[in-house]
């Protein structure tokens, strides 16, 4: 009788613990999405006073200094050599590639139009995840993901009047490199804390960010305003560091494909911030798209791989 009791007790304890872990992971990934949804409006603010190269290089350098201070204060050991290639992918995609390409795009594109990138990002991340880490989501998952991506793309294209600009080359390039960085970061977050993943990726990019920042500050004009400074500080501390910490922790807890689908809500959040912070016009299609996206998110979160 004792053997039976001890054999049945662990599952009863493990299941709630696993649910709690998934719930916390979902919350962390959602907080990351909220932080990311402010990136485009904050970048638009930053471009009011800084050139594109200055904004990206300074944000990367500032974020790296914050991360380096945390790593040094906590005496975090240097990662194993086998992790550095993955950290390089994170740095190239998330720290440098995506910020640079989207900042260049936002010089001639509205934040509503640029939101098409994050509308397609969940699907691209899930695809790369399937190739890189061998995840195999169910057919229901893929149908819901495709439907959600289609809804977001249709909404953002409608917002921009259906016109394609030269900025689209930057946006589609940003989509690919960011998805690669998310996939590799989510994989690494399974073996080290998420904040260390982005922290070491930022430190890896610091030797490049510092000289580029120095040159850009000397070449591009700088106008310090409340908007430009606030935008720079947010993309450096919020989007580039704090948001990625909770995002990678969330991906490690609930899986890369499911976490990526939470980003289907990001374009709509970005549009809300654009109205509140940038006074951009929001059409009546927003509530319908929001409802469709929320349904798709609910389906992907329940679908089993």
C-alpha positions as a Markdown table, in Angstrom:
| # | Residue | x | y | z |
|---|---|---|---|---|
| 1 | Unk | 0.0 | 0.0 | 0.0 |
| 2 | Unk | 2.8 | 2.4 | 0.8 |
| 3 | Unk | 4.5 | 1.6 | -2.6 |
| 4 | Unk | 1.2 | 2.4 | -4.4 |
| 5 | Unk | 0.8 | 5.7 | -2.5 |
| 6 | Unk | 4.3 | 6.8 | -3.2 |
| 7 | Unk | 4.0 | 5.9 | -6.9 |
| 8 | Unk | 0.8 | 7.9 | -7.4 |
| 9 | Unk | 1.8 | 11.0 | -5.5 |
| 10 | Unk | 4.5 | 12.5 | -7.8 |
| 11 | Unk | 2.1 | 12.9 | -10.8 |
| 12 | Unk | -0.4 | 14.6 | -8.7 |
| 13 | Unk | 2.2 | 17.1 | -7.6 |
| 14 | Unk | 4.0 | 17.4 | -10.9 |
| 15 | Unk | 1.0 | 18.3 | -13.1 |
| 16 | Unk | 0.0 | 21.5 | -11.2 |
| 17 | Unk | 3.7 | 22.4 | -11.0 |
| 18 | Unk | 4.0 | 22.0 | -14.8 |
| 19 | Unk | 0.8 | 24.1 | -15.3 |
| 20 | Unk | 2.2 | 26.8 | -13.1 |
| 21 | Unk | 5.4 | 26.8 | -15.1 |
| 22 | Unk | 3.5 | 27.1 | -18.4 |
| 23 | Unk | 1.3 | 29.9 | -16.9 |
| 24 | Unk | 4.3 | 31.8 | -15.8 |
| 25 | Unk | 6.0 | 31.3 | -19.1 |
| 26 | Unk | 3.0 | 32.6 | -21.0 |
| 27 | Unk | 2.9 | 35.7 | -18.8 |
| 28 | Unk | 6.6 | 36.3 | -19.3 |
| 29 | Unk | 6.3 | 35.9 | -23.1 |
| 30 | Unk | 3.3 | 38.3 | -23.0 |
| 31 | Unk | 5.2 | 40.9 | -21.1 |
| 32 | Unk | 7.9 | 40.6 | -23.8 |
| 33 | Unk | 5.3 | 41.2 | -26.5 |
| 34 | Unk | 4.1 | 44.3 | -24.7 |
| 35 | Unk | 7.6 | 45.7 | -24.4 |
| 36 | Unk | 8.2 | 44.9 | -28.1 |
| 37 | Unk | 5.0 | 46.6 | -29.2 |
| 38 | Unk | 6.4 | 49.9 | -28.0 |
| 39 | Unk | 9.6 | 49.5 | -30.1 |
| 40 | Unk | 8.3 | 51.0 | -33.4 |
| 41 | Unk | 6.7 | 54.1 | -31.7 |
| 42 | Unk | 9.8 | 54.6 | -29.6 |
| 43 | Unk | 12.0 | 54.3 | -32.7 |
| 44 | Unk | 9.9 | 56.9 | -34.4 |
| 45 | Unk | 10.4 | 59.2 | -31.4 |
| 46 | Unk | 14.1 | 58.5 | -31.5 |
| 47 | Unk | 14.4 | 59.4 | -35.2 |
| 48 | Unk | 13.1 | 62.8 | -34.3 |
| 49 | Unk | 16.5 | 63.7 | -32.8 |
| 50 | Unk | 19.0 | 61.0 | -34.0 |
| 51 | Unk | 20.1 | 59.6 | -37.3 |
| 52 | Unk | 19.3 | 55.9 | -38.0 |
| 53 | Unk | 22.9 | 54.7 | -37.5 |
| 54 | Unk | 23.3 | 56.7 | -34.3 |
| 55 | Unk | 20.0 | 55.5 | -32.9 |
| 56 | Unk | 20.8 | 51.8 | -33.5 |
| 57 | Unk | 24.5 | 51.9 | -32.4 |
| 58 | Unk | 23.9 | 54.0 | -29.3 |
| 59 | Unk | 20.9 | 51.8 | -28.2 |
| 60 | Unk | 23.0 | 48.7 | -28.6 |
| 61 | Unk | 25.9 | 50.2 | -26.7 |
| 62 | Unk | 23.7 | 51.4 | -23.9 |
| 63 | Unk | 21.9 | 48.0 | -23.6 |
| 64 | Unk | 25.3 | 46.3 | -23.6 |
| 65 | Unk | 26.5 | 48.5 | -20.7 |
| 66 | Unk | 23.4 | 47.7 | -18.7 |
| 67 | Unk | 23.8 | 44.0 | -19.4 |
| 68 | Unk | 27.5 | 44.0 | -18.7 |
| 69 | Unk | 26.9 | 45.7 | -15.4 |
| 70 | Unk | 24.4 | 43.0 | -14.4 |
| 71 | Unk | 26.7 | 40.2 | -15.5 |
| 72 | Unk | 29.7 | 41.7 | -13.6 |
| 73 | Unk | 27.7 | 42.5 | -10.5 |
| 74 | Unk | 26.4 | 39.0 | -10.2 |
| 75 | Unk | 29.7 | 37.5 | -11.3 |
| 76 | Unk | 28.2 | 35.4 | -14.0 |
| 77 | Unk | 30.8 | 33.0 | -15.6 |
| 78 | Unk | 31.5 | 33.2 | -19.3 |
| 79 | Unk | 29.4 | 30.7 | -21.3 |
| 80 | Unk | 30.9 | 27.6 | -22.7 |
| 81 | Unk | 32.6 | 27.8 | -26.1 |
| 82 | Unk | 29.8 | 25.7 | -27.6 |
| 83 | Unk | 27.2 | 28.4 | -26.9 |
| 84 | Unk | 29.0 | 31.3 | -28.6 |
| 85 | Unk | 27.9 | 30.5 | -32.2 |
| 86 | Unk | 24.3 | 30.6 | -31.0 |
| 87 | Unk | 24.9 | 33.8 | -29.1 |
| 88 | Unk | 26.4 | 35.3 | -32.3 |
| 89 | Unk | 23.2 | 34.5 | -34.2 |
| 90 | Unk | 21.2 | 36.2 | -31.4 |
| 91 | Unk | 23.4 | 39.2 | -31.6 |
| 92 | Unk | 23.4 | 39.5 | -35.4 |
| 93 | Unk | 19.6 | 39.0 | -35.6 |
| 94 | Unk | 18.1 | 40.7 | -32.5 |
| 95 | Unk | 20.8 | 43.1 | -31.3 |
| 96 | Unk | 22.0 | 44.5 | -34.7 |
| 97 | Unk | 20.0 | 43.2 | -37.7 |
| 98 | Unk | 16.4 | 43.8 | -36.7 |
| 99 | Unk | 17.0 | 47.2 | -35.1 |
| 100 | Unk | 19.0 | 48.5 | -38.0 |
| 101 | Unk | 16.7 | 47.3 | -40.8 |
| 102 | Unk | 13.5 | 48.4 | -39.1 |
| 103 | Unk | 15.0 | 51.8 | -38.2 |
| 104 | Unk | 16.0 | 52.4 | -41.8 |
| 105 | Unk | 12.5 | 51.3 | -42.9 |
| 106 | Unk | 10.8 | 53.7 | -40.4 |
| 107 | Unk | 12.5 | 56.7 | -42.0 |
| 108 | Unk | 10.0 | 56.4 | -44.9 |
| 109 | Unk | 7.4 | 54.1 | -43.5 |
| 110 | Unk | 4.7 | 54.6 | -40.9 |
| 111 | Unk | 4.7 | 52.3 | -37.8 |
| 112 | Unk | 1.4 | 50.8 | -39.1 |
| 113 | Unk | 3.0 | 49.7 | -42.3 |
| 114 | Unk | 6.1 | 48.4 | -40.5 |
| 115 | Unk | 3.9 | 46.3 | -38.2 |
| 116 | Unk | 3.6 | 43.8 | -41.1 |
| 117 | Unk | 7.0 | 42.5 | -40.0 |
| 118 | Unk | 5.8 | 41.5 | -36.6 |
| 119 | Unk | 2.6 | 40.2 | -38.1 |
| 120 | Unk | 4.7 | 37.6 | -40.1 |
| 121 | Unk | 7.3 | 37.1 | -37.4 |
| 122 | Unk | 5.4 | 34.4 | -35.4 |
| 123 | Unk | 5.0 | 32.2 | -38.5 |
| 124 | Unk | 8.6 | 32.6 | -39.6 |
| 125 | Unk | 9.9 | 31.9 | -36.1 |
| 126 | Unk | 7.8 | 28.7 | -35.9 |
| 127 | Unk | 9.1 | 27.6 | -39.3 |
| 128 | Unk | 12.7 | 28.2 | -38.3 |
| 129 | Unk | 12.1 | 26.5 | -35.0 |
| 130 | Unk | 10.8 | 23.4 | -36.8 |
| 131 | Unk | 14.0 | 23.3 | -38.9 |
| 132 | Unk | 16.5 | 24.2 | -36.1 |
| 133 | Unk | 15.2 | 22.5 | -33.0 |
| 134 | Unk | 13.0 | 19.8 | -34.5 |
| 135 | Unk | 9.7 | 21.1 | -33.1 |
| 136 | Unk | 6.6 | 19.6 | -34.8 |
| 137 | Unk | 3.4 | 21.6 | -34.0 |
| 138 | Unk | 0.1 | 20.0 | -34.9 |
| 139 | Unk | -1.9 | 20.7 | -38.1 |
| 140 | Unk | -4.4 | 22.7 | -36.0 |
| 141 | Unk | -1.5 | 24.9 | -34.7 |
| 142 | Unk | -0.4 | 25.6 | -38.3 |
| 143 | Unk | -3.9 | 26.4 | -39.5 |
| 144 | Unk | -4.4 | 28.9 | -36.7 |
| 145 | Unk | -1.0 | 30.4 | -37.1 |
| 146 | Unk | -1.5 | 30.9 | -40.8 |
| 147 | Unk | -5.0 | 32.4 | -40.3 |
| 148 | Unk | -3.6 | 34.8 | -37.6 |
| 149 | Unk | -0.7 | 35.9 | -39.8 |
| 150 | Unk | -3.1 | 36.4 | -42.7 |
| 151 | Unk | -5.4 | 38.6 | -40.6 |
| 152 | Unk | -2.5 | 40.7 | -39.4 |
| 153 | Unk | -1.0 | 41.1 | -42.8 |
| 154 | Unk | -4.4 | 42.0 | -44.4 |
| 155 | Unk | -4.9 | 44.6 | -41.6 |
| 156 | Unk | -1.5 | 46.2 | -41.9 |
| 157 | Unk | -1.6 | 46.3 | -45.7 |
| 158 | Unk | -5.0 | 47.9 | -45.6 |
| 159 | Unk | -3.7 | 50.4 | -43.1 |
| 160 | Unk | -1.0 | 51.5 | -45.5 |
| 161 | Unk | -3.3 | 51.6 | -48.5 |
| 162 | Unk | -1.9 | 48.5 | -50.1 |
| 163 | Unk | 1.2 | 50.4 | -51.4 |
| 164 | Unk | 4.6 | 48.7 | -51.2 |
| 165 | Unk | 7.6 | 50.9 | -50.7 |
| 166 | Unk | 11.4 | 50.5 | -50.8 |
| 167 | Unk | 11.2 | 50.1 | -47.0 |
| 168 | Unk | 9.7 | 46.7 | -47.6 |
| 169 | Unk | 13.1 | 45.3 | -48.5 |
| 170 | Unk | 14.4 | 46.3 | -45.1 |
| 171 | Unk | 11.3 | 45.0 | -43.4 |
| 172 | Unk | 11.4 | 41.5 | -45.0 |
| 173 | Unk | 15.1 | 41.3 | -44.2 |
| 174 | Unk | 14.4 | 42.2 | -40.6 |
| 175 | Unk | 11.8 | 39.5 | -40.5 |
| 176 | Unk | 14.2 | 36.8 | -41.4 |
| 177 | Unk | 17.1 | 37.8 | -39.2 |
| 178 | Unk | 14.9 | 38.4 | -36.1 |
| 179 | Unk | 13.2 | 35.1 | -36.5 |
| 180 | Unk | 16.6 | 33.4 | -36.6 |
| 181 | Unk | 17.7 | 35.3 | -33.4 |
| 182 | Unk | 14.5 | 34.4 | -31.6 |
| 183 | Unk | 14.8 | 30.7 | -32.5 |
| 184 | Unk | 18.4 | 30.5 | -31.4 |
| 185 | Unk | 17.8 | 32.6 | -28.3 |
| 186 | Unk | 14.8 | 30.4 | -27.3 |
| 187 | Unk | 17.0 | 27.3 | -27.7 |
| 188 | Unk | 19.8 | 28.7 | -25.6 |
| 189 | Unk | 17.3 | 29.8 | -22.9 |
| 190 | Unk | 16.8 | 26.2 | -22.1 |
| 191 | Unk | 20.3 | 25.8 | -20.9 |
| 192 | Unk | 21.0 | 29.3 | -19.4 |
| 193 | Unk | 18.8 | 32.0 | -18.0 |
| 194 | Unk | 17.1 | 34.2 | -20.6 |
| 195 | Unk | 18.6 | 37.4 | -19.4 |
| 196 | Unk | 22.1 | 35.9 | -19.7 |
| 197 | Unk | 21.4 | 34.9 | -23.3 |
| 198 | Unk | 20.6 | 38.5 | -24.4 |
| 199 | Unk | 23.2 | 39.8 | -22.0 |
| 200 | Unk | 26.1 | 37.9 | -23.5 |
| 201 | Unk | 24.8 | 38.6 | -27.1 |
| 202 | Unk | 24.8 | 42.3 | -26.3 |
| 203 | Unk | 28.4 | 42.0 | -24.9 |
| 204 | Unk | 29.4 | 40.2 | -28.0 |
| 205 | Unk | 28.2 | 43.1 | -30.2 |
| 206 | Unk | 29.7 | 45.9 | -27.9 |
| 207 | Unk | 33.1 | 46.0 | -29.7 |
| 208 | Unk | 31.2 | 46.8 | -32.9 |
| 209 | Unk | 28.5 | 49.1 | -31.5 |
| 210 | Unk | 31.0 | 51.4 | -29.7 |
| 211 | Unk | 33.0 | 52.5 | -32.7 |
| 212 | Unk | 30.0 | 52.7 | -35.0 |
| 213 | Unk | 28.3 | 54.9 | -32.3 |
| 214 | Unk | 31.3 | 57.2 | -32.2 |
| 215 | Unk | 31.4 | 57.6 | -35.9 |
| 216 | Unk | 27.7 | 58.0 | -36.3 |
| 217 | Unk | 27.5 | 60.7 | -33.6 |
| 218 | Unk | 30.2 | 62.6 | -35.4 |
| 219 | Unk | 28.6 | 62.4 | -38.8 |
| 220 | Unk | 24.8 | 62.5 | -38.2 |
| 221 | Unk | 23.1 | 65.5 | -36.6 |
| 222 | Unk | 21.7 | 65.1 | -33.1 |
| 223 | Unk | 18.8 | 67.1 | -31.7 |
| 224 | Unk | 18.1 | 66.3 | -28.0 |
| 225 | Unk | 14.3 | 66.5 | -27.3 |
| 226 | Unk | 12.1 | 64.8 | -24.7 |
| 227 | Unk | 10.8 | 62.5 | -27.4 |
| 228 | Unk | 14.1 | 61.5 | -28.9 |
| 229 | Unk | 15.7 | 60.8 | -25.5 |
| 230 | Unk | 12.7 | 58.9 | -24.2 |
| 231 | Unk | 12.6 | 56.8 | -27.4 |
| 232 | Unk | 16.3 | 56.1 | -27.2 |
| 233 | Unk | 16.1 | 55.0 | -23.6 |
| 234 | Unk | 13.2 | 52.7 | -24.2 |
| 235 | Unk | 14.6 | 50.9 | -27.2 |
| 236 | Unk | 17.9 | 50.5 | -25.3 |
| 237 | Unk | 16.6 | 49.4 | -21.9 |
| 238 | Unk | 13.1 | 48.2 | -22.6 |
| 239 | Unk | 13.1 | 46.6 | -26.0 |
| 240 | Unk | 16.8 | 45.6 | -26.2 |
| 241 | Unk | 17.3 | 44.2 | -22.7 |
| 242 | Unk | 14.3 | 43.9 | -20.3 |
| 243 | Unk | 11.8 | 42.8 | -23.0 |
| 244 | Unk | 14.1 | 40.2 | -24.3 |
| 245 | Unk | 14.8 | 38.8 | -20.8 |
| 246 | Unk | 11.2 | 37.9 | -20.2 |
| 247 | Unk | 10.7 | 36.9 | -23.8 |
| 248 | Unk | 13.4 | 34.3 | -23.8 |
| 249 | Unk | 12.3 | 33.0 | -20.4 |
| 250 | Unk | 8.8 | 32.6 | -21.7 |
| 251 | Unk | 10.0 | 30.8 | -24.9 |
| 252 | Unk | 12.0 | 28.4 | -22.7 |
| 253 | Unk | 9.0 | 27.6 | -20.6 |
| 254 | Unk | 6.2 | 27.1 | -23.2 |
| 255 | Unk | 8.2 | 26.4 | -26.3 |
| 256 | Unk | 9.3 | 28.6 | -29.3 |
| 257 | Unk | 6.3 | 28.0 | -31.6 |
| 258 | Unk | 3.6 | 28.8 | -29.0 |
| 259 | Unk | 5.4 | 31.8 | -27.6 |
| 260 | Unk | 5.9 | 33.2 | -31.1 |
| 261 | Unk | 2.2 | 33.1 | -31.7 |
| 262 | Unk | 1.6 | 35.5 | -28.8 |
| 263 | Unk | 3.3 | 38.0 | -31.1 |
| 264 | Unk | 0.2 | 38.0 | -33.3 |
| 265 | Unk | -1.2 | 40.6 | -30.9 |
| 266 | Unk | 1.9 | 42.8 | -31.2 |
| 267 | Unk | 0.9 | 44.7 | -34.4 |
| 268 | Unk | -2.4 | 45.6 | -32.9 |
| 269 | Unk | -0.7 | 46.8 | -29.7 |
| 270 | Unk | 1.7 | 48.8 | -31.8 |
| 271 | Unk | -1.1 | 50.5 | -33.6 |
| 272 | Unk | -2.7 | 51.4 | -30.3 |
| 273 | Unk | 0.5 | 53.0 | -29.1 |
| 274 | Unk | 0.9 | 54.7 | -32.5 |
| 275 | Unk | -2.5 | 56.4 | -32.0 |
| 276 | Unk | -1.8 | 57.4 | -28.4 |
| 277 | Unk | 1.9 | 58.4 | -28.9 |
| 278 | Unk | 2.2 | 59.4 | -32.6 |
| 279 | Unk | -1.4 | 60.5 | -33.4 |
| 280 | Unk | -1.6 | 58.1 | -36.3 |
| 281 | Unk | -5.1 | 57.3 | -37.6 |
| 282 | Unk | -6.6 | 53.9 | -36.7 |
| 283 | Unk | -9.4 | 52.6 | -39.0 |
| 284 | Unk | -12.6 | 50.8 | -37.9 |
| 285 | Unk | -11.0 | 47.4 | -39.0 |
| 286 | Unk | -9.0 | 47.2 | -35.8 |
| 287 | Unk | -11.6 | 45.7 | -33.5 |
| 288 | Unk | -12.5 | 43.0 | -36.0 |
| 289 | Unk | -8.8 | 42.1 | -36.6 |
| 290 | Unk | -8.2 | 42.1 | -32.8 |
| 291 | Unk | -11.0 | 39.6 | -32.3 |
| 292 | Unk | -9.7 | 37.3 | -35.1 |
| 293 | Unk | -6.2 | 37.5 | -33.7 |
| 294 | Unk | -7.3 | 36.7 | -30.2 |
| 295 | Unk | -9.1 | 33.6 | -31.5 |
| 296 | Unk | -6.0 | 32.4 | -33.3 |
| 297 | Unk | -3.9 | 32.9 | -30.3 |
| 298 | Unk | -6.3 | 30.9 | -28.1 |
| 299 | Unk | -6.2 | 28.0 | -30.6 |
| 300 | Unk | -2.4 | 28.0 | -30.9 |
| 301 | Unk | -2.1 | 28.0 | -27.2 |
| 302 | Unk | -4.4 | 24.9 | -26.9 |
| 303 | Unk | -3.0 | 23.0 | -29.9 |
| 304 | Unk | -0.7 | 20.1 | -29.0 |
| 305 | Unk | 2.4 | 19.3 | -31.0 |
